[in-house]
């Protein structure tokens, strides 16, 4: 649903929804979905550029992902190798739903959360980007919250780098698409206050992402 197409549909005299065919009101008002627009914008911003190597020289994405997941999960892996794995997994999970599910089912979420806790700013940023990609799957949204991602996000909103704070706020927006998550996030100590604080003192990107997260969360009345 993009606004230009919807406006053209209405201006052409149509008074039904083009998808459901249900009737629209006499003077329908268009309400911008700022949360979705921000997610799309931020997703393009944080995802690494595609490799410039010819496709014939690249491994199959499914084969790549298994090796990268194994490196990320392994306790013996160095921070440098974990960073490389995270960077490549972010690229692979950007558009491939099958790989997003594979990463989630492999137990890599726990390893990514450990990287968020590591105190290493670069590892933290890449792991948050991976978690943001994984949250695009509706089935993952509740699971990520159950795995403890909210605690990490709130900590990052307080003391992370500007880029990490912006990604963390966007991750909250993505998770808040699910109604039950809105309640869970809103009831978590400091979650909303951390976003409000970022809205007051953050840079332009931080303020934009925190405002969008608050907008998404506050559609739940208790928040």
C-alpha positions as CSV (number, residue, x, y, z in Angstrom):
1,X,0.0,0.0,0.0
2,X,1.8,3.2,-1.1
3,X,0.1,6.5,-0.8
4,X,0.4,7.6,-4.4
5,X,-1.4,4.5,-5.7
6,X,-4.1,4.7,-3.1
7,X,-4.7,8.4,-3.8
8,X,-4.9,7.7,-7.6
9,X,-7.4,4.9,-6.9
10,X,-9.7,7.3,-4.8
11,X,-9.3,10.2,-7.2
12,X,-10.4,7.9,-10.1
13,X,-13.8,7.7,-8.3
14,X,-13.3,4.2,-6.8
15,X,-15.1,3.8,-3.5
16,X,-14.0,0.2,-2.6
17,X,-10.8,-1.2,-1.1
18,X,-8.7,-2.5,-4.1
19,X,-7.7,-5.5,-2.1
20,X,-10.8,-6.6,-0.1
21,X,-13.4,-4.9,-2.4
22,X,-15.2,-3.7,0.7
23,X,-16.8,-0.2,0.5
24,X,-14.9,2.8,1.7
25,X,-16.5,5.8,3.5
26,X,-17.8,8.7,1.4
27,X,-14.7,10.8,2.2
28,X,-12.0,8.4,3.1
29,X,-9.0,9.8,5.0
30,X,-5.5,8.5,4.5
31,X,-3.5,7.8,7.6
32,X,0.3,7.5,7.0
33,X,1.9,4.4,8.4
34,X,5.0,6.1,9.8
35,X,6.2,3.0,11.6
36,X,6.3,0.9,8.5
37,X,7.9,3.7,6.4
38,X,10.6,4.1,9.1
39,X,11.3,0.4,9.2
40,X,11.7,0.3,5.4
41,X,14.0,3.3,5.4
42,X,16.1,2.1,8.3
43,X,16.3,-1.4,6.8
44,X,17.9,0.0,3.7
45,X,20.2,2.2,5.8
46,X,21.7,-0.4,8.0
47,X,21.9,-3.4,5.6
48,X,25.4,-3.8,4.0
49,X,25.7,-3.5,0.2
50,X,25.5,-6.6,-1.8
51,X,28.8,-8.2,-2.8
52,X,30.2,-7.1,-6.1
53,X,31.5,-10.5,-6.9
54,X,29.8,-12.3,-9.9
55,X,27.0,-14.6,-8.8
56,X,28.8,-17.6,-10.3
57,X,31.7,-17.0,-7.8
58,X,29.5,-16.9,-4.7
59,X,28.6,-19.9,-2.6
60,X,24.9,-20.8,-2.4
61,X,23.3,-18.6,0.4
62,X,22.0,-21.6,2.2
63,X,25.5,-23.2,2.4
64,X,27.0,-19.9,3.5
65,X,24.5,-19.4,6.2
66,X,25.2,-22.7,8.0
67,X,28.9,-22.1,8.2
68,X,28.4,-18.5,9.4
69,X,25.9,-19.6,12.0
70,X,28.4,-22.3,13.3
71,X,31.1,-19.6,13.6
72,X,28.8,-17.2,15.5
73,X,27.6,-19.9,17.9
74,X,31.0,-21.4,18.6
75,X,32.5,-20.3,22.0
76,X,36.0,-20.6,20.5
77,X,35.3,-18.1,17.8
78,X,37.2,-14.8,18.1
79,X,35.4,-11.4,18.0
80,X,36.8,-10.8,14.6
81,X,35.4,-14.0,13.2
82,X,32.1,-13.4,14.9
83,X,32.0,-9.9,13.4
84,X,32.6,-11.3,9.9
85,X,29.9,-13.9,10.4
86,X,27.4,-11.3,11.7
87,X,28.2,-8.9,8.8
88,X,27.5,-11.6,6.2
89,X,24.5,-13.0,8.0
90,X,23.0,-9.4,8.0
91,X,23.5,-9.4,4.2
92,X,22.0,-12.8,3.7
93,X,18.9,-12.3,6.0
94,X,18.1,-8.9,4.4
95,X,15.9,-10.5,1.7
96,X,15.8,-14.2,2.3
97,X,13.0,-15.4,4.5
98,X,14.2,-19.0,4.5
99,X,17.6,-17.9,5.9
100,X,15.9,-15.7,8.5
101,X,14.0,-18.8,9.8
102,X,17.1,-21.0,9.6
103,X,19.1,-18.5,11.7
104,X,16.3,-18.3,14.3
105,X,15.9,-22.1,14.5
106,X,19.6,-22.7,14.8
107,X,20.0,-21.0,18.2
108,X,21.9,-18.1,16.7
109,X,19.6,-15.6,18.4
110,X,21.2,-16.3,21.8
111,X,24.7,-15.8,20.3
112,X,23.6,-12.5,18.8
113,X,22.2,-11.4,22.1
114,X,25.5,-12.2,23.8
115,X,27.2,-10.0,21.2
116,X,24.8,-7.2,22.2
117,X,26.0,-7.7,25.8
118,X,29.6,-7.8,24.8
119,X,30.4,-4.1,25.2
120,X,32.1,-4.2,21.8
121,X,30.4,-1.4,19.9
122,X,30.9,-2.8,16.4
123,X,29.8,-6.3,17.4
124,X,26.8,-4.7,19.1
125,X,25.8,-2.8,16.0
126,X,26.0,-5.8,13.7
127,X,24.1,-8.1,16.1
128,X,21.3,-5.5,16.5
129,X,21.1,-5.3,12.7
130,X,20.8,-9.1,12.5
131,X,18.1,-9.1,15.1
132,X,16.2,-6.4,13.2
133,X,16.3,-8.5,10.1
134,X,15.1,-11.6,12.0
135,X,12.2,-9.5,13.4
136,X,10.8,-9.0,9.9
137,X,9.4,-12.6,10.3
138,X,6.1,-12.3,12.2
139,X,6.7,-15.7,13.8
140,X,10.0,-14.3,15.2
141,X,8.6,-11.2,16.9
142,X,7.2,-12.9,20.0
143,X,10.0,-15.3,20.2
144,X,12.6,-12.6,20.2
145,X,10.8,-10.9,23.1
146,X,10.7,-14.3,25.0
147,X,14.4,-14.7,24.4
148,X,15.1,-11.4,26.3
149,X,15.7,-9.0,23.6
150,X,13.8,-6.1,25.3
151,X,16.3,-6.0,28.2
152,X,19.2,-5.6,25.7
153,X,17.4,-3.0,23.7
154,X,16.7,-0.8,26.7
155,X,20.3,-1.1,27.8
156,X,21.5,0.0,24.4
157,X,19.0,2.9,24.3
158,X,20.7,4.2,27.5
159,X,24.4,3.7,26.9
160,X,24.9,2.5,23.2
161,X,26.5,4.4,20.4
162,X,24.2,6.7,18.3
163,X,23.9,4.2,15.5
164,X,23.1,1.3,18.0
165,X,20.5,3.4,19.7
166,X,18.8,4.2,16.4
167,X,18.8,0.5,15.4
168,X,17.5,-0.5,18.8
169,X,14.6,1.9,18.6
170,X,13.8,0.6,15.1
171,X,13.9,-2.9,16.5
172,X,11.3,-2.0,19.1
173,X,9.1,-0.6,16.3
174,X,9.3,-3.8,14.4
175,X,8.5,-5.9,17.5
176,X,5.6,-3.6,18.3
177,X,3.8,-4.7,15.2
178,X,2.5,-7.6,17.3
179,X,-0.2,-6.4,19.8
180,X,1.0,-8.6,22.7
181,X,4.5,-7.2,22.3
182,X,3.2,-3.6,22.7
183,X,2.0,-4.5,26.2
184,X,5.2,-6.4,27.0
185,X,7.4,-3.6,25.9
186,X,5.3,-1.0,27.6
187,X,5.4,-2.8,30.9
188,X,9.1,-3.3,30.8
189,X,10.9,-1.0,33.3
190,X,12.4,2.0,31.5
191,X,11.5,1.0,28.0
192,X,9.2,4.0,27.2
193,X,11.2,6.4,29.4
194,X,14.4,5.4,27.5
195,X,12.7,6.2,24.2
196,X,11.4,9.5,25.6
197,X,14.9,10.4,26.8
198,X,16.3,9.6,23.3
199,X,13.6,11.8,21.8
200,X,14.8,14.7,23.9
201,X,18.6,14.4,23.6
202,X,19.3,12.2,20.5
203,X,20.6,13.3,17.1
204,X,18.2,13.5,14.1
205,X,18.2,9.8,13.4
206,X,17.8,8.8,17.0
207,X,14.9,11.2,17.5
208,X,13.2,10.0,14.4
209,X,13.5,6.3,15.3
210,X,12.5,6.8,19.0
211,X,9.4,8.9,17.9
212,X,8.4,6.2,15.5
213,X,8.7,3.5,18.2
214,X,6.7,5.6,20.6
215,X,4.0,6.1,17.9
216,X,3.8,2.3,17.4
217,X,3.7,1.5,21.1
218,X,1.1,4.1,22.0
219,X,-1.6,2.6,19.8
220,X,-1.9,0.3,22.9
221,X,-3.9,2.4,25.3
222,X,-2.1,1.4,28.5
223,X,1.1,2.7,27.1
